[in-house]
Amino acid sequence: MDLRGAHVLLTGATGEVGRALAHSLAGRGARLTLVARSKPDLTALTFETGGRALPADLLDADQRSHLVERAEELNGPLDVLVNNAGVETSQHVADEDAGSVERAVTLNLHAPIDLCRTALESMLSRDRGTIVNVSSLSAVSSVPGMATYAATKAGLSHFTSGLQADLRGTGVRTLLVELGPIRSPMIERARAYPPTDAAFARLFRTRLLSIITAGRAAEAVCDALERDRRHLRLPRRAIPYALLTQAPRELAAVALTGVPHAMTRAGIR
């Protein structure tokens, strides 16, 4: 797709990855509607990118239900929804409180599903648009301390696979982004829990993972959008073992439709 002039609704816009995405999308000519809870940070980002600010708390069901409508009133018909907002958890499951679990499930999984539903009303009526769900390589394999986070991201990845199947034959596309650790305060918070830190250290030593920058991730997402790809994984060195979890989805896609829907676009080209 051509991002020039495309209306992109970006959630989690003021986080590390969100800010990088906002700048990369703006650099390619997109019209941005930027969503975050912090009004001062959001206002500053709109000045930097030329976007429009839409303060919202995605934990609030009523605000979620009207978000796409408000974005279209503000900036015209929606071309791209980027579900980027999320929150990490990093502690033993037994030590998690009910509130933190509910927050993670709502923000990482429930909110993206809700926004996909409401965005599809507009996109399907015009038979065009793209939904980008930003997941994690934690959807492939969890590490100690991140069970809840990994479960929500696995749910988002699996939902996106099903959504892609639902949208086959329409002009609406999906892009699933599964990112490894990003150099950011989020990964530092996660590694503050010693078992999580030890697990990441082992993965880095074996070179199965590497830390990537938010800027690199953002540019790769924009490239994938412009090339109409359906799946992006970073870092690329993680692709081979990540494909092991993709295989059952591919087998199901072949059984149901006769056409594998993601394997050839999973980042191995």
C-alpha positions in Angstrom: 0.0 0.0 0.0 1.0 3.6 -0.5 1.3 5.3 2.9 1.3 8.8 1.4 -1.9 10.4 2.5 -3.1 7.3 4.3 -5.0 7.8 7.6 -3.2 5.8 10.2 -4.6 5.3 13.7 -1.7 4.4 16.1 -2.3 3.3 19.7 0.4 3.4 22.3 1.9 6.4 20.4 4.1 7.8 23.2 5.9 4.6 24.1 9.3 3.8 22.7 8.0 1.8 19.7 5.0 4.0 19.3 7.1 7.2 19.0 9.4 5.5 16.5 6.4 4.3 14.5 4.9 7.8 14.5 8.0 9.3 13.1 8.5 6.6 10.5 4.9 6.8 9.3 5.0 10.6 9.2 8.2 10.4 7.2 6.4 8.3 4.6 3.6 10.8 4.3 0.9 9.2 6.4 -1.9 11.3 8.1 -1.6 10.3 11.8 -4.2 10.0 14.6 -2.1 9.4 17.7 -3.6 7.7 20.7 -2.2 7.6 24.3 -3.2 8.5 27.8 -0.6 11.1 28.5 -1.9 14.4 27.0 1.4 16.4 27.4 3.5 13.6 25.8 0.9 13.2 23.0 0.7 16.9 22.3 4.5 17.1 22.0 4.5 14.1 19.6 1.8 15.8 17.4 4.1 18.8 17.0 7.0 16.6 16.0 5.0 14.5 13.5 2.2 16.7 12.3 -0.3 14.2 13.6 -3.6 14.7 15.4 -3.9 13.9 19.1 -6.6 11.6 20.4 -6.2 11.1 24.2 -7.8 7.9 25.4 -7.5 5.2 28.0 -7.9 1.8 26.3 -8.7 0.2 29.6 -12.0 2.0 29.4 -14.5 0.0 27.3 -16.6 3.0 26.5 -13.6 5.0 25.2 -12.5 1.9 23.1 -15.9 1.5 21.5 -15.9 5.1 20.2 -12.2 5.4 19.4 -12.4 4.6 15.6 -15.4 6.8 15.2 -13.7 9.7 16.9 -10.6 9.2 14.8 -12.6 9.3 11.6 -14.4 12.4 12.6 -11.0 14.0 13.4 -9.0 12.8 10.4 -11.2 11.1 7.8 -11.8 7.5 6.7 -9.4 5.1 8.4 -6.9 3.3 6.1 -4.6 1.6 8.7 -5.2 0.6 12.3 -1.9 -0.1 14.3 -2.6 -1.8 17.6 0.6 -1.0 19.3 -0.4 -0.2 22.9 0.6 -2.8 25.5 2.0 -3.5 28.9 4.6 -6.0 30.1 4.5 -8.2 33.2 7.6 -9.6 34.8 7.2 -11.5 38.0 6.2 -15.0 39.2 2.6 -15.8 38.5 1.9 -16.5 42.1 3.0 -12.9 43.0 0.8 -11.2 40.4 -2.3 -9.4 41.7 -5.6 -9.7 40.0 -5.5 -6.1 38.9 -2.2 -6.4 37.0 -3.4 -9.5 35.2 -6.7 -7.9 34.2 -4.8 -4.8 33.0 -2.4 -6.9 30.8 -5.2 -9.0 29.3 -7.3 -6.0 28.6 -4.7 -3.8 27.1 -2.7 -6.5 25.2 -5.6 -8.6 23.9 -9.1 -7.4 24.6 -8.5 -3.8 23.4 -6.9 -4.8 20.1 -9.8 -7.2 19.4 -12.3 -4.5 20.2 -10.5 -2.0 17.9 -10.3 -4.5 15.1 -14.0 -5.1 15.3 -14.9 -1.4 15.1 -12.3 -0.6 12.5 -13.7 -3.4 10.2 -17.1 -1.7 10.1 -15.6 1.2 8.1 -12.9 -0.8 6.2 -15.2 -3.6 5.0 -17.8 -1.0 3.8 -15.0 0.5 1.6 -13.4 -2.9 0.9 -9.9 -1.6 1.7 -7.7 -1.1 4.7 -5.0 -2.7 6.8 -4.9 -3.9 10.4 -1.5 -4.1 12.1 -1.3 -6.0 15.3 2.0 -5.6 17.2 2.7 -8.8 19.1 5.9 -10.3 20.4 8.2 -13.2 20.0 7.0 -14.1 23.5 4.0 -15.4 21.6 6.3 -18.1 20.4 8.1 -19.0 23.6 7.8 -17.5 27.1 10.6 -16.9 29.6 10.3 -17.1 33.4 8.4 -14.2 34.9 6.5 -13.3 31.7 3.8 -16.0 31.5 0.9 -13.6 31.6 2.5 -11.2 29.0 3.3 -14.2 26.7 -0.2 -15.5 27.0 -1.7 -12.3 25.9 0.7 -11.9 23.0 0.1 -15.5 21.9 -3.6 -14.8 22.0 -3.1 -11.7 19.8 -1.0 -13.6 17.3 -3.5 -16.4 17.1 -6.4 -13.9 16.8 -4.6 -12.2 13.9 -4.2 -15.5 12.1 -8.0 -16.2 12.4 -8.8 -12.6 11.4 -6.7 -13.0 8.3 -8.7 -16.1 7.4 -12.0 -14.2 8.0 -10.9 -11.4 5.7 -9.8 -13.6 2.8 -11.5 -12.5 -0.4 -12.0 -8.9 0.8 -9.8 -5.9 0.2 -8.9 -5.6 3.9 -5.5 -7.0 4.9 -3.7 -7.8 8.1 -0.1 -7.5 9.2 1.1 -9.4 12.3 4.3 -8.0 13.8 6.2 -10.2 16.3 9.1 -8.3 17.9 11.9 -9.5 20.1 13.3 -7.3 22.9 13.5 -3.6 22.1 16.1 -1.3 23.6 13.7 0.5 25.9 12.6 1.1 29.5 10.1 -1.8 29.0 12.9 -4.4 28.6 14.8 -2.9 31.5 11.7 -3.2 33.7 11.3 -6.8 32.6 14.9 -7.7 33.3 14.7 -6.3 36.8 13.2 -9.6 37.8 16.3 -11.9 38.1 14.8 -15.1 36.5 13.7 -13.1 33.5 17.1 -11.4 33.3 18.9 -14.8 33.4 16.7 -16.2 30.7 17.4 -13.2 28.4 21.1 -13.4 29.1 21.1 -17.1 28.0 19.2 -16.3 24.8 21.7 -13.5 24.0 24.7 -15.7 24.7 23.4 -18.4 22.3 22.6 -15.6 19.7 19.0 -16.8 19.4 17.9 -13.3 20.2 19.4 -9.8 20.0 18.1 -6.5 21.2 16.9 -4.3 18.4 16.2 -0.6 18.3 12.7 0.9 18.1 13.7 2.8 15.0 14.7 -0.3 13.2 11.5 -2.0 14.2 9.4 1.0 13.0 11.1 1.2 9.6 10.6 -2.5 9.1 6.9 -2.2 9.9 6.5 0.6 7.4 8.4 -1.4 4.8 6.1 -4.4 5.5 3.0 -2.2 5.1 4.2 -0.8 1.8 5.0 -4.3 0.5 1.6 -5.7 1.6 3.3 -8.3 3.8 1.2 -10.3 6.2 3.9 -11.2 8.8 7.0 -9.5 10.2 9.4 -11.0 12.7 12.4 -9.3 14.2 15.2 -10.0 14.9 15.5 -12.2 11.7 17.8 -14.7 13.5 14.7 -15.8 15.6 12.6 -16.7 12.5 13.6 -20.3 12.1 12.5 -21.4 15.6 9.5 -19.1 15.5 8.3 -20.9 12.3 8.0 -24.0 14.4 4.9 -22.5 16.1 3.6 -21.2 12.8 3.5 -24.6 11.2 0.2 -25.7 12.8 -1.5 -22.6 11.7 -0.2 -23.1 8.1 -1.4 -26.8 8.1 -4.8 -25.6 9.3 -4.9 -22.9 6.5 -4.1 -25.5 3.9 -6.7 -27.9 5.2 -9.4 -25.2 5.3 -8.6 -23.3 2.1 -5.9 -25.2 0.2 -3.7 -22.1 0.4 -1.0 -21.4 3.1 -1.6 -17.9 4.2 1.5 -16.8 6.0 4.5 -19.1 5.6 5.7 -17.5 2.4 5.4 -14.1 4.0 6.8 -14.8 7.4 10.0 -12.9 7.0 12.0 -15.5 5.1 12.0 -13.6 1.7 
